[in-house]
Amino acid sequence: MEINKIYNQNCLDTMARMSDNFIDLVVTSPPYDNLRDYKGCVFPFEDIAKELFRVVKKGSVIVTGK
């Protein structure tokens, strides 16, 4: 994976190619309580959270918004 490059693809596919402790910061806004319409898109929160915690460096931050 190249750093400082934007990948427009499924986040689980992208994170699967990352090594452990690869990312300094994550800013995300996952769907909460069906507040938004994602037009049939699936959001596998548990799978994404598991990968996020694997790829984020120790002592780094995952910031979520609403």
N, C-alpha and C positions, 0 to 999 in steps of 0.2 A: 504494500500500500504506500502511496505517496502522501506525504504530509502537505498541508496547506492546499489541498485540492478538494473540490466539492464532488461528491458522488451522488447522483440522482438515481437511487435504486432502493430496493427494500432494505430497511435498516438491519434486519436480521442477517441478510446475505452479506452486507458490508461488514458488520461487526464480526461475523464468523471468520473473516480474513484477517482480523486484527489480532495482534498478540495481547497477552495479559498486560495490564497496566500501561496502556497505549495512549490514553486520552487525558488531558489536563482538566477539561471542563465540559459539561454537557448542559445545554439549555433546551428544555423540551416543554411541550404543553400537551400531555396525553388527554384523551377524552375522559371526562368525569361525569358519571351518572347520566350518560346520553344527553348532555347539554347541547351537543352539536350533531348535525346530520352529516355523516361521512359517506352517504350514497352507496351503502353496501360494502364499504371497505371494512376489513376485519382488523382489529387492533389487539393482538395477543399480548396483553400487558405483562403477564408473568414471564413469558419467554424473553420479551424485550428487557424487562428489569434485570433478569438474571444475566443477560449479556452485558448490559450497562455496567453492572457492578464488577464484572470480570475485566472489562476493557479500561475502566477508569482507574487512573493511578491512585495508589494509596495516599490518603490525605487530600485528594482532590474533591470536587464538588459536583453534584447533580442538582440542578436548579429546575424546579417545575413551576409552571404558571397555570392559570385557570382561564 
